Amino acid sequence: LERFRRELFGYAMAFDGLVIDVRYNGGGHIHEQLFELLGRKPFGYSTRLGSGKLIQPGEMYQGVKVCLTNEYSFSDAEIFPYGFRQLGYGKLVGMPTNGGVIGTSNYQLLDGTTFRIPQTGWYTLGMVNLENSPTVPDYIVDIAPGVMATGDDPQLRKAVEVILGQLQGK
């Protein structure tokens, strides 16, 4: 999370488009914090004596955003693309997620064995359970076996195409 924040408000600020890649991500629980960082809106300006106006908040990314997702995105990496679209942050590119959204907790037995028990469900605003409900991208782009080994990434290529298309005329 801290690395994302540093990169978003560091070198990413120099670019008009941002690709957020959650492919092959097993999850976690940081989607709310990511949304807070991505959703910052301007509310005013500040000025310093002898300088021009500065937009507030100072840390705010205003470029076009696209999220890459695939069938190997699980749990929070499925909640994030769903919320990304729901909040209007941008388009989704890739393959539908797996539908493996469930919050679990670890428990340990006396012999040291650990196991996980499902405890938290995640739902859309319309009360559709995200468990067994894959998030389907706006642009479905499959990757044939062996293609990534050649150095090509058709999903990333499409994400950049979508960003460039949205930037045309701006």
DACOR-V933363 format. One record per run of one state. SS is the DSSP state (h for helix, s for strand, l for the rest). FROM is the first residue (numbers start at 1). TO is the last residue. If there is no record, write none. Layout:
# DACOR-V933363
ss=(SS & SS)
from=(FROM & FROM)
to=(TO & TO)
This chain:
# DACOR-V933363
ss=(l & h & l & h & l & s & l & h & l & s & l & s & l & s & l & h & l & s & l & s & l & s & l & s & l & s & l & s & l & h & l & h & l)
from=(1 & 2 & 9 & 11 & 15 & 17 & 22 & 31 & 39 & 44 & 48 & 53 & 57 & 64 & 70 & 76 & 87 & 90 & 95 & 103 & 109 & 114 & 121 & 123 & 124 & 129 & 130 & 139 & 141 & 148 & 151 & 154 & 168)
to=(1 & 8 & 10 & 14 & 16 & 21 & 30 & 38 & 43 & 47 & 52 & 56 & 63 & 69 & 75 & 86 & 89 & 94 & 102 & 108 & 113 & 120 & 122 & 123 & 128 & 129 & 138 & 140 & 147 & 150 & 153 & 167 & 170)
